[in-house]
Amino acid sequence: MRPKVMWHLLRRYMASRLHSLRMGGYLFSGSQAPQLSPALLRALGDKCPNLKRLCLHVADLSAVPITSLPSTLQTLELHSGLSPQGLALLEGMPALESLCLQGPLITPEMPTPTQIISACLTMPKLRVLELQGLGWEGQEAEQVLCRGLPHCVVIVRPSPKESMDWWM
């Protein structure tokens, strides 16, 4: 769905009632596809004051400052962003209580458990950290995360099955 269509639906039908939103970021669609922008995410926060959960699929957040994300977010799911640079962009989210990071199997750019701990410690209300598809289930990395984030429930899972939903 193009941003113009999304905004029409949000303004006209859902803005104040929207609590959860799942979006794709067009990361692999080429340079002519619309990208997530600071203005788009800032407007989302302004127009949807009750937004608590945001799921971003294949989104490039490198050009989006953390202050652009809606400050009301309590749950953020990223299904793409996963590198140490991308993780650093998330530091200090004030209301975030739950963070889900889903990535590909281990890659050279993947953040280390120590880098994930460092970023999570800057999120004062974070209570749940879920990592999916990193290949860390039952590994030392899972134990390091649990020890480094004693105030969080740390969940490490394999990648979920590919969605067959028509809107994905």
N, C-alpha and C positions, 0 to 999 in steps of 0.2 A: 504494500500500500504506500503510495507516495505521501510525503509530509502534508501536502495541501488537503488531500482527502482525509487524512488522520485529524488534522486541525478542524476541519468542518464537522466531523463526527463528534470530536471532543467538545467543541464550543456549543454545538446545537443540542446534543443529547446526553453527554456523559460527564462533563467537566467536574462538577462538584461531587458527583457520586462515584467517581473512579477511585478505586483503592489499589488496583493491581493492573499493570500493563506489561505486555510482552511485545518486544519490538525486534526487528532485524535491522542491522546497520549497513547492509549492502557492501560489506567489506570486499567481497570477491566479485562484485558486479561491474567493475571497471570504473574509470574516472568520471563517466557521465552520469552515474547513478547518484542520487542524493545521499549525502553523508550526515551522520549525526553531528550537529553543530552546537556550540555553546548557547546560541540564541534559541535553538529548538528546545534544548533541555531546560533552559532557564524559563522559557514560556510554559513548558509543561508543568514546572513547579508552581508558577504563578496561576495558571488556569485550573490546575487540579490540586487544590489545597489538602485533599485527603489521601493523596497518593502515598502508599506505604511500601509497595513492593514493585520493583522494576526488574524485568528480565531482558537482557540485551544479548541477542544472538549475532555472532560474527560481526561485531561492531568494533570500529577503530576509534578508541577514545584518546588517541595521542594528541589530538587538537582540542580536546575538551577539558578545561580546568575543572578540578573537583568542585569548585564553588558553583559551577553551572548545574550540577546534579541537584534535583529537588532536595531541600534540606529536611523534608518530612520523611525521607526514605528510612525504613527500618530493615528492609530486606533488599539486597542487591544480588542478582544472579548474573554472572558473566559467562557466556558460552562462546569462547573464542580462543584475550587478553589478559597466550599467557606468558608474560615476560617480566623480568624485574622492573623495567621501565614502566610497564603498564600497571604493575602492582604499586609502584611508588605514587602513581596518580591518585590512588584511593586513600592515601594517608590522611587521617584526621576527620573523617566523616562524622559529624556530631551525633546524629541520631541512629546510626546504623547498629542494629542488634544482631543481624544475621547476614553472613556473606557466603555465597556459594561460588566457587571457581571451578569451571569445567574446562579442561584443556585436552590437548592431544596427549598421547603417550610421551614419555620423556624426550625432550628436545634440548639442544644446547642452550637455547634462550630461556628455558624454564627457570623460574626462581627456585632458590634453595629453600629448605624449611626455615633456615635462619632468616632469610629475607622476608618470608611470609610472616614469621613471628614479629619481626621488626615493624612491618606495616600494620599488623593487627593490633599491636600495643599502642598505636596512635589513635585507635578508634575507641573512645572511652566507654561506650555502651555495648560493644560487641560481646555477645554471649554464645553465638553458634558460628563455627567455621566449618563449612562443608567443602571438601575437595573431591572432584569426580574425574575419573579418566586419566589420572597422572601415573598410575601403576605403583602407587605407594601403599596399597592395602597390605597390612601386616608387616610392613618393612620398618627399618630403623627411623625413617623419616616421619612416620606416623607417631612413633614414640617421642621423638624430639618435639614435634608440634604439641603433643599432649602435655609434656613437661614445661614447655615454654609458654603455654597459654592456659595456666591452671584455672582461670576465671571463665574459660570457654569450653563448651562441648565441642570436641573435634570429631568430625565424621569424615572418614576416608573411604570412598567407594569406587568401584570400577565405573567405566562409562555406562550411562543408561543406554538401552536399545534405541536405535534411531526412531524418531517419531514418524508415524505414518499419517499424522494429522494433515488435512488439506491446507491449513493456513500456515504451515511451516515451510 
